[in-house]
Amino acid sequence: MRIVADKDVCVGAGMCALTAHDLFEQSEEDGTVVLVVERPADDRLHLVRRVVDSCPSGAITLADD
Amino acid sequence: MTVQLPLEQVHPLAVPPALRDLQSRGVIHPVRTRVGHPAWLVTGYEEIRALIADPRLGRAHREPDKASRLGDWMLFSGPMGDFDTEHDDEARVRAQLQPHFAPGRMRALRPRVEALTTDLLDELERHGSPADLQEALAGPLPVLVICELLGVPYEDRDEFSKLSRAAGDILDPARSEQGLMELYEYGKRLVERKRDEAADDVISRMLQSGDLSDDEIAMHTMMLLFAGHETTVSQIGLGAACLLADPGQWRALHDDPSLVPSAVEEILRAPSLGGPGIPRYAREDLTVGEVTVRAGDLVILDIGAGNHDGAVFADPDRFDASRKDSPHLTFGFGARYCIGAQLARIELQAVFADLTRRFPDMRLAVPVEKLQRSPHSSTGVLLSLPVEW
């Protein structure tokens, strides 16, 4: 599974970095999402799903490829 | 049956019993607002979370004069903005403001917030027990922080604070209008001053960016102040009240400061009873639960109700500083998510880490039921918080 982060949709809430700081960071300039790890290990997927669900703007999704 | 708002609050820190009754019957309810206008009150967590992010609802109304209103105060009680362009307008303002709240900026502010907190607590210590924590800490800190952020001179902060309280009065429209006008005028004077003496603050940086008119900057200044001030004043007082109401939790925070972040999230969730609610207007017909909401209808999103929905929060009426992964809606959800959320978290974390560390024996000096929330404030700020130690 691949994490997709859409900077155009992101509102800089920072929930992703708060929930999984080893996978996501926030840009220093405007607070939008910066993806640190694109393909997380399988045992991290539950955490990524929580990030997807808690992102207020729906900027984070999981792709099957 | 149509319910009349506001619902009666019986206990200062608990959701109104009438709300529980509504929640047991459904997720959306026909209501009359304080001024007698028809509206829908949404009380289910999932529905609130979906609707608050749904572009089919907005703040603007096609015919503002005919729109239902929550009340007759100035901000967030009726339609705002231009119906045809509101989403684009909001996205533009968001893009203008967001860089000023970026993580780097907030991180740089953290030591200042901590220093301001320390100063106020030093003063509290000198004052000695008993004291009013609302007056000594909750009231002054957010003003100091927002003044720091915006670059409001020290000598202006009392005036600034007074105007902000007036602007937020939900019982006295004339006072609210006057407060807002004066805030805006103050903002304009401040912008002019910053033009001559730029400093390291949001107003100066907005001026330097060059893509905003003085008027827009003054307007942003006023909104940031308004949004960032009383909300935090309220949360600090209510958070302390919740923790002190259960001495075990105060003590737990003192013994284990790693609990502070989760305690802060619980402070954001539990005593936020939603006030008058978030007003939205349906831009088109839509279905919510089993109800058809018509274009133009007022839809009130009751954040407090969502934050106490038993389907999402186990034992929702219990304040639990160690509650994990609490997806509360206090900062909203979607494109309008609170831009100051990180700043609020920094302030609350600084306050509750320091307070519990320095005053392990602090306790309420009155029974919790006697605490009073101001009916003039949309956040239900505590009128006072008597404590002793």
Interface residues (C-beta under 8 A of the other chain):
Chain A: V11 G12 A13 G14 A17 Q26 S27 E28 E29 D30 G31 T32 R50 D53 S54 P56 S57 G58
Chain B: A53 R94 Q98 P99 F101 A102 P103 G104 D325 P327 F331 G332 F333 G334 A335 R336 Y337 C338 I339 A341 Q342
